[in-house]
Amino acid sequence: MISLEQIIVGVQLELTAAHQLPSTLASVRLSGACIDSREATLDCLYVALPSERGDGHAFIAAAAARGARAALVQRGRVADHGSLGLDRPCVDIDPEQGIWPTHAPADAVFLISVDEPLAALQRLALRQRQRFDLVLVAVLGTVGKAATQEVLAAMLSPTLRTYKAPRGTGTLRSLPVAILGLSTQQQNALLELRVDAQEDAQLLYAMAQPQIVIVTQIGPLHLEPHASLEAVWQAQHAFVQQLPADAWLILNRDDERVQRLAEQAVPQVFTYGLDPSADLWANNIESRGLDGITFDVHYRQQTSHVKLPLIGLHSVHTALAAAAVGLVQGLDWDSLIEGLRTSAQLRLLSYPMIGGATLIEDTYSASLMSSIAALTLLSELSGGHCAIFGALDAELQEESYRAVGARAADVLDHVFVLGEPARWIGLEALERGMAVDHVHFSASADELLAQLKATVGPDDYVLIKGVRSALLRSVVERVQTSDQEGRA
């Protein structure tokens, strides 16, 4: 929660002891912030930014209709309240020009005018971050950030009050939204940051001010077009060089680029990986199919056997990274291992579905590596092999989708792709020689459901892979409902 007064003070170019809001308005509480009107919630702050949908000022009414209590707008852009189409009264506030209301209707929408909304939002985040005495963990890298954040949250939450920022809130535009979601009740905060450009590193660091930084892997899987690995390394190096001596830098020992980040490092360094020279390392890794993976993990003189409902070698690195955060915070070794065993129940959910087939839901992580690992697991099961693909991680480009399609052509009997950009998976499978009538394209859940009914049988395993979304969730639910109805 953040007060209206804190917002008005925080967005100012220079902090001044200017006019004070009357107590009735100063105490108005807002629930957080959003930069997409479709994500507005009751009593939130909507920030009007340009986006692919157009000028954010055009969506103020839409945000207010969803409950937004205030909007951060560019000075001079909203001169006529009537043009907004709001069904609630508006109250103007301009901290720089000294425009302050003396009173406001209970249902008013506060329009806070600033020089430039994004810069003002970033100033607000910088000032808000200083209010919170918590351990902020920043997850860097180009591969495995989301998975690491998820497992880390699951492992820490039983012991520490932990805030996990929503996915996709690690850029100069979205990080401030995550910062405004912090609370004085939290002990830990987990953020995955996208540090791809050196010129962004300083401001991202200033807003996050992490005490612990994990770097997972620096590879080409999540790069923007034309980005180079060296440029990404330089950006992440610039970020970690700002860490103070009492901070922790946790590095993947098995990635040479990541290890180079320790050069000239000021903070304390902790490494993890499969190399016995790492501070925390694992071996004896074994796949158990739908039962997940097992491995031995070693720390100092202690060894524990761990079983997790995760798949693939990359999942071992994910678990080790999460455990490393707990270790550098001084958490008990046994409780960390137990947390990994019992709290990371995140994936490999299976359900009976259409025609007696088995649906394997794997929407916990949709990176390239996790997609390849899921297909490999599927190929090891006895029966028919099918997969439904929705959109994968937002950072993935066409090349990565086609890599999934190439692997799908090797191991699957049927490929189902839902919408864009998953279509690239189906196109690549066709180019790799998969039969035309075994690659199914659909634009809606209805179309996909009809294709499944006509295709899958009782001995088939059907993987559903993609980022968690309302569309994929509805597919899972309707597949189960249809199966139950068919058996009634």
C-alpha positions in Angstrom: 0.0 0.0 0.0 1.1 3.6 -0.7 -0.6 6.8 0.3 -1.6 9.5 -2.1 0.8 11.9 -0.2 3.7 9.5 -0.8 3.0 9.4 -4.5 2.7 13.2 -4.8 6.0 13.7 -2.9 7.8 10.8 -4.7 7.1 11.9 -8.2 8.5 15.4 -7.8 11.7 16.4 -9.6 13.1 17.9 -6.4 11.8 17.1 -3.0 10.3 20.3 -1.4 8.3 21.2 1.6 5.6 22.6 -0.6 1.9 22.6 0.0 0.5 19.8 2.1 -2.6 17.9 1.3 -5.4 18.1 3.8 -5.4 15.1 6.1 -8.5 13.6 4.6 -6.7 13.3 1.2 -3.2 12.7 2.5 -4.4 9.5 4.1 -6.0 8.1 0.9 -4.3 4.7 0.3 -3.6 3.1 -3.0 -3.1 -0.6 -3.6 -0.1 -0.4 -6.0 0.5 0.6 -9.6 -0.1 -0.6 -13.1 1.0 0.5 -16.6 -1.6 -1.5 -18.4 -5.3 -0.5 -18.0 -6.3 -4.1 -18.3 -4.4 -4.9 -15.1 -5.9 -2.1 -13.1 -7.3 -3.2 -9.8 -9.3 -1.5 -7.0 -7.7 1.7 -5.7 -4.5 1.4 -7.8 -2.4 4.0 -9.5 -2.6 3.9 -13.3 0.4 5.3 -15.2 -0.3 6.5 -18.7 2.6 5.4 -20.8 2.9 4.8 -24.6 2.7 1.1 -25.6 1.9 -1.1 -28.5 -1.7 -0.4 -27.9 -1.2 3.3 -28.3 -1.1 6.3 -26.0 -1.8 5.3 -22.4 -3.8 8.5 -21.8 -6.5 7.0 -24.0 -7.1 4.3 -21.5 -7.5 6.3 -18.3 -11.3 5.7 -18.4 -10.7 2.0 -18.9 -8.4 1.9 -15.9 -10.8 3.9 -13.7 -13.7 1.5 -14.7 -11.6 -1.3 -13.3 -11.2 0.6 -10.0 -8.1 2.8 -10.5 -8.1 5.6 -7.9 -5.5 7.8 -9.5 -3.6 8.3 -12.8 -0.2 9.6 -13.5 -0.4 11.8 -16.6 1.7 14.1 -18.7 1.3 17.7 -17.9 -1.1 19.4 -20.4 -2.4 16.2 -21.9 -5.7 16.1 -20.0 -7.0 19.6 -20.1 -10.6 18.6 -20.6 -11.9 16.1 -18.1 -15.0 15.6 -20.2 -12.9 14.1 -23.0 -11.8 11.2 -20.9 -15.3 9.6 -20.8 -15.1 9.0 -17.0 -18.3 8.3 -15.1 -16.6 9.6 -11.9 -15.4 13.1 -11.0 -11.8 14.1 -11.6 -9.5 16.1 -9.3 -6.3 17.7 -10.6 -3.0 17.6 -8.8 0.3 19.1 -10.0 3.1 18.8 -7.5 5.5 21.0 -9.4 3.0 23.8 -10.1 1.5 23.8 -6.6 -2.0 22.6 -7.7 -3.4 20.8 -4.7 -7.1 20.1 -3.9 -8.6 21.2 -0.6 -11.2 18.5 -0.8 -12.4 15.7 -3.2 -15.5 13.5 -3.6 -15.2 10.1 -2.1 -15.2 8.4 -5.6 -12.9 10.9 -7.3 -10.1 9.9 -9.7 -7.0 11.9 -8.9 -5.1 13.1 -12.1 -1.5 13.7 -11.1 0.3 15.8 -13.7 4.1 15.4 -14.1 6.8 16.3 -16.6 7.0 12.7 -18.1 5.1 9.8 -16.5 7.8 7.1 -16.9 10.5 9.3 -15.4 8.2 10.3 -12.5 7.3 6.7 -11.9 10.9 5.8 -11.7 11.6 8.6 -9.2 8.7 7.4 -7.1 10.2 3.8 -7.1 13.6 5.1 -6.2 12.2 6.9 -3.1 9.8 4.1 -2.2 12.5 1.4 -2.2 14.3 3.3 0.6 11.3 2.8 2.9 11.6 -0.9 3.1 14.0 -2.8 5.3 13.9 -6.2 3.6 16.3 -8.5 1.7 15.8 -8.0 -2.0 17.0 -10.8 -4.2 17.5 -9.9 -7.9 17.7 -12.7 -10.4 19.8 -11.9 -13.5 20.8 -13.9 -16.6 19.2 -14.6 -19.9 18.0 -18.1 -19.2 16.2 -19.6 -16.2 15.2 -16.5 -14.3 11.5 -17.2 -14.0 12.1 -20.8 -12.9 14.6 -19.7 -10.3 12.2 -17.1 -8.9 9.4 -19.6 -8.7 11.4 -22.3 -6.9 13.0 -19.8 -4.6 9.6 -18.4 -3.6 8.3 -21.8 -2.9 11.3 -22.7 -0.9 11.5 -19.5 1.2 7.8 -18.8 1.8 7.3 -21.3 4.6 10.1 -19.7 6.6 10.1 -16.0 5.5 7.4 -13.6 4.5 8.3 -13.4 0.8 7.1 -11.1 -2.0 7.4 -12.5 -5.5 7.1 -9.9 -8.1 4.9 -10.7 -11.1 6.6 -12.0 -14.2 7.7 -9.4 -16.6 8.2 -6.7 -14.1 12.0 -6.4 -14.4 12.5 -3.6 -17.0 12.8 0.1 -16.7 9.1 0.4 -17.4 7.8 -2.4 -15.2 10.3 -2.6 -12.3 8.8 0.5 -10.6 5.4 -1.3 -10.6 7.0 -4.2 -8.7 8.8 -1.9 -6.2 5.4 -0.2 -5.5 4.1 -3.7 -4.6 6.5 -4.0 -1.6 5.1 -4.0 1.9 6.6 -3.4 5.3 5.3 -6.8 6.3 7.7 -8.6 4.0 11.1 -10.0 4.9 12.2 -11.0 1.4 11.4 -9.7 -2.1 12.2 -11.6 -5.3 12.6 -9.8 -8.6 13.8 -11.1 -12.0 15.5 -8.3 -13.8 16.2 -7.8 -17.5 19.6 -6.2 -17.7 20.4 -6.3 -21.4 21.8 -2.8 -22.0 24.7 -1.2 -20.1 23.0 2.2 -20.1 20.1 0.7 -18.1 22.2 -1.0 -15.4 22.6 2.0 -13.1 18.9 3.0 -12.9 17.8 -0.7 -12.6 20.2 -1.1 -9.7 19.2 2.1 -8.1 15.5 1.2 -8.1 16.1 -2.4 -6.9 19.0 -1.9 -4.5 19.4 -5.7 -4.0 21.4 -7.3 -1.2 21.6 -10.6 -3.1 22.1 -11.1 -6.9 21.8 -14.4 -8.6 23.1 -14.8 -12.2 21.7 -18.0 -13.7 23.1 -18.3 -17.3 24.1 -15.9 -20.0 23.1 -17.6 -23.3 21.4 -16.7 -26.5 17.9 -18.1 -25.8 16.2 -14.9 -24.5 18.0 -12.2 -26.4 16.3 -9.5 -28.4 17.0 -9.5 -32.1 20.5 -8.2 -32.9 21.6 -8.3 -29.2 25.0 -9.7 -28.5 26.1 -11.9 -25.6 29.0 -9.7 -25.0 26.7 -6.6 -24.7 24.5 -8.5 -22.3 27.6 -9.5 -20.3 28.8 -5.9 -20.1 25.4 -4.8 -18.9 25.2 -7.4 -16.2 28.8 -6.7 -15.2 27.9 -3.0 -14.8 25.0 -4.0 -12.6 26.9 -6.3 -10.2 29.8 -3.9 -10.0 27.5 -1.6 -8.0 27.0 -4.1 -5.3 28.5 -3.2 -1.9 31.0 -5.4 0.0 28.3 -6.8 2.3 26.1 -8.0 -0.5 26.1 -11.5 -2.0 26.8 -12.4 -5.7 25.6 -15.9 -6.4 27.0 -17.3 -9.7 26.4 -20.4 -11.8 29.8 -22.1 -11.7 29.1 -24.1 -14.9 28.7 -21.0 -17.1 32.0 -19.4 -18.1 30.4 -16.0 -18.9 28.7 -15.9 -15.6 31.9 -16.8 -13.7 33.6 -13.9 -15.4 31.2 -11.6 -13.5 33.3 -12.3 -10.4 36.2 -10.4 -11.9 36.8 -7.2 -9.9 33.8 -8.1 -7.8 33.4 -6.2 -4.5 30.6 -8.3 -2.9 30.9 -11.8 -1.4 30.7 -14.5 -4.1 29.0 -17.9 -3.7 29.0 -20.4 -6.5 26.7 -23.4 -7.4 26.7 -26.0 -10.2 27.7 -29.5 -11.1 31.4 -28.8 -10.7 32.8 -30.1 -7.3 34.7 -26.8 -7.0 31.5 -24.9 -6.5 30.4 -23.9 -3.0 27.2 -25.9 -3.5 27.2 -28.7 -6.1 25.2 -31.7 -7.2 25.8 -35.1 -8.8 24.1 -38.5 -9.3 21.2 -36.8 -11.2 18.5 -39.2 -12.3 15.2 -38.7 -14.2 12.2 -40.4 -12.7 9.8 -39.6 -15.5 6.5 -38.1 -14.2 7.9 -38.4 -10.7 10.5 -35.7 -11.4 14.3 -35.9 -10.7 16.6 -37.0 -8.0 20.1 -35.9 -7.2 22.7 -35.6 -4.4 23.5 -32.1 -3.2 26.7 -31.2 -1.4 27.5 -28.3 0.8 30.7 -28.2 2.9 30.8 -31.6 4.6 27.1 -32.3 4.2 25.3 -34.4 1.5 21.6 -34.8 1.0 19.5 -36.8 -1.4 16.8 -34.6 -3.0 13.8 -35.6 -5.1 11.9 -32.8 -6.9 8.8 -32.6 -9.2 10.9 -30.9 -11.8 12.5 -32.2 -15.0 15.8 -31.7 -16.9 19.3 -30.9 -16.0 18.6 -27.2 -15.9 16.1 -27.8 -13.0 19.0 -29.0 -10.9 20.7 -25.6 -11.4 17.4 -23.9 -10.6 17.2 -25.8 -7.2 20.8 -25.1 -6.4 20.4 -21.4 -7.1 17.4 -21.3 -4.8 19.2 -23.2 -2.0 22.2 -20.8 -2.3 20.0 -17.8 -1.5 18.9 -19.5 1.7 22.4 -20.5 2.6 23.9 -17.0 2.3 21.0 -15.7 4.4 22.0 -18.1 7.2 19.0 -20.4 6.9 19.4 -23.9 8.3 20.6 -26.5 5.8 18.1 -29.2 6.8 15.2 -26.8 6.5 16.4 -25.6 3.1 16.5 -29.2 1.8 13.1 -29.9 3.3 11.8 -26.7 1.6 13.1 -28.0 -1.7 11.5 -31.4 -1.2 8.1 -30.3 0.0 7.5 -26.7 -1.2 8.4 -26.8 -4.9 5.3 -28.7 -6.0 5.1 -26.6 -9.1 4.9 -28.8 -12.2 4.2 -32.1 -13.8 0.5 -32.2 -13.0 -1.3 -35.0 -14.9 -5.0 -35.4 -15.5 -7.3 -37.9 -17.3 -8.6 -36.3 -20.5 -10.5 -36.8 -23.8 -10.7 -40.5 -24.9 -8.9 -41.7 -21.8 -5.6 -40.0 -22.7 -3.3 -38.5 -20.0 -2.7 -34.8 -20.0 0.6 -33.6 -18.6 0.4 -29.9 -17.7 3.8 -28.1 -17.6 3.1 -24.4 -17.6 5.4 -23.6 -14.7 8.2 -22.5 -17.0 8.1 -22.0 -20.7 11.7 -21.4 -21.6 13.4 -23.1 -24.5 15.4 -25.5 -22.2 12.3 -26.5 -20.1 10.4 -27.1 -23.4 13.1 -29.4 -24.7 13.3 -31.2 -21.4 9.6 -31.7 -21.3 9.6 -33.2 -24.8 12.5 -35.5 -23.8 10.5 -36.7 -20.8 7.5 -37.3 -23.0 9.5 -39.4 -25.3 10.5 -41.7 -22.5 6.9 -42.6 -21.6 5.3 -45.7 -23.0 2.5 -44.7 -25.3 1.5 -42.2 -27.9 3.2 -38.8 -27.7 1.3 -35.5 -28.4 1.9 -31.9 -27.3 -0.1 -28.7 -27.2 1.9 -25.5 -27.4 0.8 -22.0 -26.5 3.0 -18.9 -26.3 6.3 -19.6 -24.6 8.3 -17.1 -22.5 7.8 -13.6 -23.8 11.5 -13.1 -24.4 11.8 -16.0 -26.9 12.3 -15.2 -30.6 11.3 -17.2 -33.7 14.6 -19.1 -33.6 13.8 -20.6 -30.2 10.3 -21.6 -31.2 11.7 -23.3 -34.2 14.2 -25.2 -32.0 11.2 -26.5 -30.1 9.5 -27.5 -33.3 12.6 -29.4 -34.5 12.7 -31.4 -31.3 8.9 -31.9 -31.5 9.3 -33.4 -35.0 11.8 -35.9 -33.5 9.7 -37.3 -30.6 6.0 -36.5 -31.2 3.2 -38.3 -33.0 1.0 -35.1 -33.2 1.7 -31.4 -32.6 -1.0 -29.0 -31.7 -0.2 -25.3 -31.7 -2.6 -22.6 -30.3 -2.3 -19.1 -31.7 0.7 -17.0 -32.3 3.7 -17.2 -32.0 3.4 -20.9 -31.3 2.7 -21.3 -35.0 6.4 -21.3 -35.6 6.7 -24.6 -33.7 4.2 -26.2 -36.1 5.8 -24.7 -39.2 9.3 -26.0 -38.2 7.9 -29.5 -37.4 6.4 -29.5 -41.0 9.8 -28.4 -42.4 11.5 -31.3 -40.5 9.3 -33.8 -42.3 6.3 -34.3 -40.0 3.2 -35.3 -41.8 0.8 -32.5 -42.6 -2.2 -34.2 -41.0 -0.1 -34.6 -37.8 0.5 -30.9 -37.3 -2.7 -29.1 -36.1 -3.0 -25.3 -36.0 -5.8 -23.6 -34.0 -6.8 -20.1 -33.2 -9.2 -20.8 -30.3 -9.8 -23.2 -27.5 -12.9 -24.5 -29.3 -11.0 -25.4 -32.5 -8.2 -27.0 -30.4 -10.7 -29.1 -28.4 -12.3 -30.4 -31.6 -8.9 -31.4 -33.0 -8.0 -33.2 -29.8 -11.3 -35.2 -29.7 -10.6 -36.4 -33.3 -7.0 -37.3 -32.7 -6.0 -38.6 -29.2 -6.6 -42.1 -27.9 -6.6 -43.9 -24.5 -2.8 -44.8 -24.7 -1.7 -41.2 -25.5 0.2 -38.8 -23.3 -0.5 -35.2 -24.2 1.9 -32.5 -22.9 0.5 -28.9 -22.7 3.3 -26.4 -22.7 3.3 -22.6 -22.6 3.2 -19.6 -20.2 0.4 -19.7 -17.8 -2.5 -17.8 -19.3 -6.3 -17.7 -19.2 -6.4 -19.3 -22.6 -4.2 -22.3 -21.6 -6.0 -22.6 -18.3 -9.3 -22.8 -20.0 -8.0 -25.5 -22.4 -6.9 -27.6 -19.4 -10.3 -27.2 -17.6 -12.3 -27.9 -20.7 -10.4 -30.9 -21.7 -11.1 -32.4 -18.2 -14.8 -31.3 -18.3 -15.2 -32.9 -21.8 -13.7 -36.1 -20.6 -16.0 -36.3 -17.5 -19.0 -35.5 -19.7 -18.0 -38.2 -22.1 -17.9 -40.8 -19.3 -21.2 -39.9 -17.7 
